[in-house]
Amino acid sequence: MLSSVFYSFTYYQAKPWAVPDKNAKIANPVKADAETIKVGKELWNKHCASCHGKTGAGDGSKAAQLKTTMEDMSTSVVQGQTDGALFYKMSEGRDEMPSFKKKIPETEDLWSVVNYLRTLKK
């Protein structure tokens, strides 16, 4: 069991997720207010919590089944990324992280998920 945990850690570490500068620099056009954060939380619970956990700790019910170690969304590593970078990762996906372009087709809703993710800071 230890080797699979090590494998997951090294797999994650070996593949940094580069975001194109033009995407990383995009500002969130959706104001973070009670309504957009509520929408983001609802979408998070529907689409993200099964892997990332309800509070973003990486402890969702499907997390143990993945090769990729789930990052704690409250850490400075995640929170230090730009809104544009987080939006890009959610919309494009990579490996086990699916693209949410079709599951959450309204870009405003994806930006609302970014707004909710910002509330997970420690």
Backbone as numpy.savetxt, mean C-alpha at the origin, in Angstrom:
# Nx Ny Nz CAx CAy CAz Cx Cy Cz
10.75 -23.66 8.96 9.93 -22.45 8.96 10.79 -21.20 8.96
11.86 -21.21 9.67 12.75 -20.05 9.71 13.27 -19.71 8.32
13.59 -20.72 7.52 14.12 -20.45 6.19 13.10 -19.75 5.30
11.81 -20.05 5.45 10.81 -19.37 4.64 10.65 -17.91 5.06
10.80 -17.63 6.35 10.76 -16.25 6.82 11.96 -15.49 6.27
13.13 -16.11 6.33 14.34 -15.50 5.80 14.19 -15.27 4.30
13.64 -16.26 3.61 13.43 -16.14 2.17 12.52 -14.96 1.86
11.44 -14.82 2.60 10.52 -13.71 2.37 11.24 -12.38 2.59
12.03 -12.31 3.65 12.72 -11.07 3.95 13.71 -10.74 2.83
14.51 -11.73 2.42 15.50 -11.46 1.40 14.83 -11.19 0.06
13.74 -11.84 -0.23 13.01 -11.59 -1.47 12.56 -10.13 -1.52
12.01 -9.66 -0.42 11.55 -8.27 -0.37 12.73 -7.31 -0.51
13.79 -7.58 0.25 14.95 -6.70 0.24 15.66 -6.69 -1.11
15.66 -7.81 -1.81 16.37 -7.91 -3.08 15.66 -7.18 -4.21
14.43 -6.82 -4.02 13.66 -6.18 -5.08 13.10 -4.84 -4.63
13.94 -3.82 -4.53 13.37 -2.52 -4.17 12.38 -2.08 -5.25
11.39 -1.35 -4.83 10.33 -0.95 -5.75 10.57 0.48 -6.20
11.20 0.60 -7.35 11.50 1.92 -7.90 10.26 2.51 -8.55
10.02 3.77 -8.27 8.89 4.49 -8.87 9.47 5.56 -9.78
8.98 5.65 -11.01 9.49 6.71 -11.90 9.32 8.09 -11.26
10.34 8.94 -11.41 10.31 10.28 -10.80 9.05 11.05 -11.15
8.63 10.96 -12.41 7.45 11.73 -12.82 6.22 11.30 -12.02
6.13 10.03 -11.68 5.00 9.53 -10.89 5.15 9.89 -9.42
6.36 9.76 -8.91 6.62 10.05 -7.50 6.33 11.51 -7.18
6.49 12.39 -8.16 6.32 13.83 -7.94 4.87 14.30 -8.06
3.97 13.42 -8.45 2.57 13.82 -8.59 1.97 14.08 -7.21
1.38 15.25 -7.06 0.72 15.61 -5.80 -0.67 14.98 -5.76
-1.10 14.66 -4.57 -2.44 14.10 -4.38 -3.48 15.20 -4.66
-4.31 15.03 -5.68 -5.31 16.04 -6.01 -6.56 15.98 -5.13
-6.64 14.94 -4.28 -7.82 14.75 -3.43 -7.50 15.22 -2.02
-8.20 16.23 -1.58 -7.98 16.78 -0.25 -8.26 15.72 0.82
-7.35 15.64 1.77 -7.53 14.70 2.88 -8.47 15.32 3.91
-9.72 14.89 3.87 -10.70 15.35 4.84 -11.47 14.14 5.35
-12.39 14.35 6.25 -13.11 13.23 6.87 -13.78 12.34 5.83
-14.36 12.93 4.80 -15.08 12.14 3.78 -14.13 11.28 2.95
-13.03 11.87 2.46 -12.12 11.07 1.62 -11.39 10.01 2.45
-11.09 10.31 3.69 -10.46 9.32 4.55 -11.44 8.18 4.84
-12.69 8.50 5.02 -13.72 7.46 5.22 -13.82 6.56 3.99
-13.85 7.16 2.81 -13.91 6.38 1.56 -12.66 5.51 1.46
-11.49 6.11 1.72 -10.24 5.36 1.66 -10.21 4.19 2.62
-10.73 4.39 3.82 -10.76 3.31 4.81 -11.68 2.18 4.36
-12.83 2.52 3.81 -13.76 1.50 3.31 -13.10 0.68 2.20
-12.41 1.36 1.29 -11.73 0.66 0.19 -10.57 -0.17 0.73
-9.84 0.37 1.69 -8.74 -0.37 2.33 -9.27 -1.67 2.93
-10.36 -1.56 3.70 -10.92 -2.75 4.34 -11.39 -3.78 3.32
-11.89 -3.32 2.20 -12.40 -4.23 1.16 -11.27 -4.86 0.35
-10.25 -4.08 0.00 -9.25 -4.55 -0.95 -7.85 -4.78 -0.39
-7.50 -4.16 0.71 -6.11 -4.16 1.18 -5.90 -4.92 2.49
-6.89 -4.90 3.37 -6.73 -5.44 4.72 -6.43 -6.93 4.74
-6.88 -7.68 3.75 -6.64 -9.12 3.78 -5.15 -9.46 3.74
-4.34 -8.60 3.14 -2.89 -8.80 3.13 -2.19 -7.86 4.12
-2.53 -6.59 4.05 -1.82 -5.58 4.84 -2.35 -5.43 6.27
-3.50 -6.01 6.56 -4.08 -5.92 7.91 -4.96 -4.69 8.06
-5.88 -4.76 9.00 -6.83 -3.66 9.23 -6.12 -2.35 9.57
-5.02 -2.45 10.33 -4.30 -1.25 10.74 -3.02 -1.04 9.94
-2.83 -1.84 8.89 -1.65 -1.70 8.05 -0.39 -2.31 8.62
-0.50 -3.14 9.63 0.67 -3.73 10.29 1.27 -4.89 9.49
0.65 -5.27 8.38 1.16 -6.38 7.58 0.72 -7.74 8.08
-0.34 -7.74 8.87 -0.79 -8.98 9.52 -2.16 -9.44 9.03
-2.45 -9.19 7.78 -3.73 -9.61 7.23 -3.84 -11.12 7.15
-5.04 -11.62 6.98 -5.29 -13.07 6.97 -4.56 -13.79 5.83
-4.23 -13.11 4.75 -3.52 -13.74 3.63 -2.01 -13.51 3.67
-1.53 -12.68 4.56 -0.11 -12.29 4.58 0.83 -13.49 4.71
0.49 -14.45 5.55 1.36 -15.60 5.78 1.50 -16.49 4.54
0.56 -16.37 3.61 0.59 -17.19 2.40 1.46 -16.59 1.30
1.95 -15.38 1.51 2.70 -14.68 0.47 4.20 -14.87 0.63
4.93 -14.80 -0.48 6.39 -14.84 -0.45 6.95 -13.49 0.01
6.22 -12.44 -0.29 6.65 -11.09 0.03 6.27 -10.75 1.46
7.21 -10.22 2.21 6.93 -9.78 3.56 6.13 -8.48 3.49
5.04 -8.41 4.21 4.22 -7.21 4.23 4.90 -6.14 5.08
5.03 -4.98 4.51 5.61 -3.83 5.21 4.56 -3.25 6.16
5.00 -2.79 7.32 4.12 -2.08 8.24 3.89 -0.69 7.67
2.68 -0.37 7.32 2.35 0.89 6.64 2.50 2.12 7.53
2.68 1.90 8.83 2.81 3.04 9.74 4.26 3.50 9.89
5.20 2.75 9.37 6.61 3.07 9.56 7.05 4.25 8.71
8.18 4.82 9.10 8.73 5.96 8.34 9.15 5.55 6.94
9.47 4.28 6.73 9.84 3.79 5.40 8.68 3.98 4.43
7.49 3.65 4.86 6.30 3.81 4.01 5.81 5.25 4.05
5.66 5.79 5.24 5.12 7.14 5.37 6.03 8.20 4.75
7.31 7.88 4.58 8.24 8.81 3.97 8.16 8.87 2.46
7.39 7.96 1.86 7.20 7.97 0.42 6.19 9.06 0.04
6.33 9.56 -1.15 5.39 10.59 -1.60 4.03 9.98 -1.89
3.01 10.81 -1.88 1.68 10.35 -2.24 1.69 9.76 -3.65
2.42 10.41 -4.54 2.51 9.92 -5.91 3.11 8.53 -6.00
4.13 8.26 -5.19 4.76 6.93 -5.18 3.78 5.88 -4.67
3.07 6.19 -3.60 2.10 5.24 -3.06 0.97 4.98 -4.05
0.49 6.04 -4.69 -0.56 5.91 -5.71 -0.08 5.02 -6.85
1.15 5.25 -7.31 1.73 4.47 -8.41 1.76 2.99 -8.05
2.24 2.68 -6.85 2.36 1.28 -6.43 1.00 0.60 -6.36
-0.01 1.32 -5.86 -1.35 0.74 -5.79 -1.96 0.56 -7.17
-1.76 1.53 -8.04 -2.40 1.44 -9.35 -1.69 0.46 -10.27
-0.36 0.39 -10.20 0.40 -0.49 -11.10 0.56 -1.90 -10.58
0.80 -2.04 -9.28 1.05 -3.36 -8.72 2.40 -3.91 -9.14
2.78 -5.01 -8.51 4.03 -5.70 -8.85 4.04 -7.03 -8.13
4.43 -8.06 -8.84 4.51 -9.40 -8.27 3.21 -9.76 -7.55
3.27 -10.02 -6.25 2.07 -10.44 -5.52 1.12 -9.28 -5.21
1.61 -8.06 -5.33 0.75 -6.88 -5.14 0.00 -6.64 -6.44
-1.33 -6.83 -6.42 -2.07 -6.65 -7.68 -2.21 -5.17 -8.05
-2.46 -4.95 -9.32 -2.82 -3.61 -9.79 -4.27 -3.35 -9.38
-4.53 -2.16 -8.91 -5.89 -1.82 -8.51 -6.59 -0.91 -9.51
-6.04 -0.78 -10.71 -6.66 0.05 -11.75 -8.08 -0.41 -12.08
-8.29 -1.71 -12.10 -9.61 -2.24 -12.45 -10.48 -2.45 -11.22
-9.88 -2.84 -10.11 -10.65 -3.09 -8.89 -11.17 -1.79 -8.28
-10.37 -0.73 -8.41 -10.76 0.60 -7.93 -10.54 1.55 -9.12
-11.47 1.55 -10.07 -11.24 2.27 -11.33 -11.27 3.80 -11.23
-11.89 4.35 -10.20 -11.93 5.81 -10.06 -10.63 6.28 -9.42
-9.87 7.10 -10.13 -8.59 7.55 -9.58 -8.78 8.33 -8.28
-9.88 9.04 -8.17 -10.15 9.78 -6.93 -10.23 8.82 -5.74
-10.79 7.65 -5.95 -10.89 6.67 -4.88 -9.52 6.13 -4.49
-8.65 5.89 -5.47 -7.30 5.43 -5.15 -6.54 6.49 -4.35
-6.72 7.76 -4.72 -6.10 8.84 -3.95 -6.68 8.89 -2.54
-7.94 8.54 -2.38 -8.54 8.49 -1.05 -7.91 7.39 -0.20
-7.53 6.29 -0.83 -6.82 5.23 -0.10 -5.48 5.77 0.39
-4.80 6.55 -0.43 -3.55 7.18 0.00 -3.82 8.07 1.21
-4.90 8.84 1.16 -5.26 9.70 2.30 -5.47 8.87 3.56
-6.16 7.75 3.43 -6.38 6.88 4.59 -5.06 6.30 5.08
-4.22 5.86 4.15 -2.93 5.29 4.53 -2.12 6.26 5.37
-2.24 7.54 5.10 -1.53 8.56 5.88 -2.00 8.63 7.34
-3.20 8.14 7.61 -3.70 8.16 9.00 -3.09 7.02 9.82
-2.38 6.12 9.19 -1.81 4.96 9.88 -0.46 5.26 10.51
0.01 6.50 10.43 1.31 6.89 10.99 1.36 6.58 12.48
2.56 6.23 12.93 2.77 6.01 14.38 2.95 7.33 15.06
